[in-house]
Amino acid sequence: MNRSTAVLMSAALSLAVAAPALAQSNTYKILATSKTSTMQKEMQEAGDAGYRYVAVMGGDTAMGGKEVVVLLEKAAGDTNTYSYRLLATSKTSTLQKELQEAGDAGFHAVGQTVFESMFGGKETVAIVERGSADANAKRWEYKLIATSKTSTLEKELKEVADQGFQAIDLTVGKTALGGSETVVITRRPAK
């Protein structure tokens, strides 16, 4: 066997071994709606099909107007399913309560945004997720920090950090009751 034949055979073998790995790419799904109830339903359907949350953003889209847009990903080889709750409210105290209830049920916060829904007005939205493999996952205690003064935000974050909380997400927006606020979700392992 001459050298060029050996190189070609080696290259063909490498491609044959690499082809299955190349074929197993991730797939993505984009969900966009102006109704939080519709987004909750569509996220759950995608989660049942194995799609997992990646990112969220609220705002004006070119065709849909004021919408919340969610990016989901289905990783190659991931056989888990995912459950989602979309927590949407114009009151940060309600969001704090709903986050904690979700944490007690084994969900963990994965994202948040502020958007103007068709019926709810301006709302702060948090997305929580629980995977089928998370049956024995750790539970979380949540503390929401919402302030209209960014000068006090660092002080408040230090106070909750001293209690063992870690910041996991931040959004800035104008809610119906709170006005312009910076909202930070923090969590620590439940005791």
C-alpha positions in Angstrom: 0.0 0.0 0.0 1.5 3.3 -1.0 1.6 6.3 1.2 -1.2 8.3 -0.5 -3.5 5.3 -0.3 -2.8 5.0 3.4 -3.5 8.7 4.0 -6.8 8.5 2.1 -7.9 5.4 4.0 -6.9 7.1 7.3 -8.9 10.2 6.3 -11.9 8.1 5.3 -11.8 6.2 8.6 -11.6 9.5 10.6 -14.7 10.8 8.8 -16.6 7.6 9.4 -15.9 7.8 13.1 -16.6 11.6 13.3 -19.8 11.5 11.2 -22.1 10.3 14.0 -20.7 13.0 16.3 -21.3 15.7 13.7 -24.8 14.5 13.1 -25.7 14.9 16.8 -26.0 18.7 16.9 -28.3 20.6 19.2 -31.6 21.9 17.9 -33.2 25.1 18.9 -36.8 26.4 19.3 -37.9 30.0 19.6 -41.2 30.8 21.3 -42.7 34.3 21.1 -46.0 35.5 22.4 -47.7 38.5 24.1 -49.6 36.3 26.5 -47.9 34.8 29.5 -50.4 31.9 29.7 -49.6 31.0 26.1 -45.9 31.1 26.8 -46.3 28.9 29.9 -48.2 26.3 27.8 -45.7 26.4 24.9 -42.7 26.1 27.2 -44.2 23.1 28.9 -44.9 21.4 25.6 -41.3 22.0 24.5 -40.0 20.8 27.9 -42.0 17.6 27.5 -40.2 17.1 24.2 -36.8 17.5 25.8 -36.1 21.2 25.1 -34.3 23.1 27.9 -34.3 26.9 28.6 -31.4 29.0 27.3 -32.5 32.7 27.4 -35.5 35.1 27.7 -36.1 38.6 26.6 -39.1 40.9 26.7 -39.7 43.7 24.3 -40.8 44.8 20.8 -40.3 42.3 18.0 -40.5 43.3 14.4 -43.7 41.3 13.6 -45.2 40.5 17.0 -45.1 43.8 18.8 -44.7 43.6 22.6 -43.7 40.0 23.3 -41.7 37.8 25.5 -39.3 35.6 23.5 -37.8 32.4 24.8 -34.9 30.4 23.3 -34.9 26.7 24.1 -32.3 24.0 23.2 -32.5 20.3 22.8 -29.0 18.9 23.4 -28.0 15.8 21.4 -28.2 12.7 23.6 -30.2 14.5 26.4 -33.1 12.2 27.2 -34.5 14.3 30.1 -37.7 16.2 30.0 -38.3 19.5 31.7 -41.1 21.2 33.6 -41.5 24.9 33.5 -43.4 27.6 35.4 -43.6 31.1 34.1 -44.1 33.5 37.0 -45.5 36.8 35.9 -46.6 39.7 38.1 -46.6 43.4 38.4 -45.8 43.2 42.1 -42.3 42.1 43.2 -43.7 40.8 46.6 -45.9 38.4 44.7 -42.9 37.3 42.6 -40.9 36.6 45.8 -43.7 34.4 47.1 -44.1 32.5 43.8 -40.4 32.0 43.5 -40.2 30.5 46.9 -43.2 28.2 46.3 -41.5 27.0 43.1 -38.2 26.5 44.9 -40.0 24.4 47.6 -41.4 22.3 44.8 -37.9 21.5 43.4 -37.8 24.2 40.6 -34.9 26.5 40.2 -34.9 30.0 38.6 -33.2 30.1 35.2 -34.2 33.5 33.8 -36.1 36.7 34.1 -37.2 39.7 32.1 -39.7 42.5 32.2 -42.2 42.8 29.4 -45.6 44.4 28.5 -48.2 41.7 28.0 -51.4 42.1 26.1 -53.6 41.8 29.2 -51.3 42.1 32.2 -49.6 45.4 31.5 -46.0 45.6 32.5 -44.9 42.5 34.4 -41.7 41.1 35.8 -41.4 37.5 34.5 -39.3 34.8 36.1 -38.9 31.3 34.5 -38.3 28.3 36.7 -37.3 24.8 35.6 -37.2 21.3 36.9 -35.7 18.4 34.9 -36.9 14.8 35.0 -33.4 14.0 36.4 -33.8 16.5 39.2 -36.1 14.4 41.4 -33.6 14.5 44.2 -32.1 17.9 43.3 -31.4 20.4 46.1 -34.1 22.8 47.1 -33.5 26.6 47.0 -34.5 29.5 49.2 -35.0 32.7 47.2 -34.8 36.3 48.0 -35.8 39.0 45.5 -34.2 42.4 45.7 -36.1 45.2 43.9 -35.0 48.8 44.1 -35.5 52.0 42.2 -32.1 53.2 43.5 -29.1 51.5 42.1 -27.0 53.2 44.7 -28.6 51.0 47.4 -28.5 47.8 45.3 -24.9 47.0 46.1 -25.6 47.5 49.8 -28.6 45.2 49.7 -26.7 42.5 47.7 -23.9 42.6 50.3 -26.5 42.1 53.1 -28.0 39.0 51.4 -24.6 37.7 50.4 -23.7 37.8 54.1 -26.7 35.5 54.7 -25.4 33.0 52.1 -27.4 34.1 49.1 -25.9 34.3 45.6 -27.2 36.6 42.8 -28.3 34.5 39.8 -30.1 37.0 37.5 -30.8 40.7 37.1 -33.2 42.7 35.0 -34.1 46.4 34.7 -37.5 47.6 33.8 -40.6 49.6 34.5 -43.3 47.6 36.4 -46.8 48.9 36.9 -46.6 49.3 40.6 -42.9 49.6 41.3 -42.0 52.1 38.6 -38.5 51.8 37.2 -36.8 49.0 39.2 -33.7 46.9 39.2 -34.8 43.4 40.1 -32.2 40.8 41.3 -33.0 37.1 42.0 -30.8 35.6 44.7 -30.8 32.1 46.1 -29.1 29.8 48.6 -29.5 26.1 49.4 -32.6 25.5 51.5 -32.0 24.5 55.1 
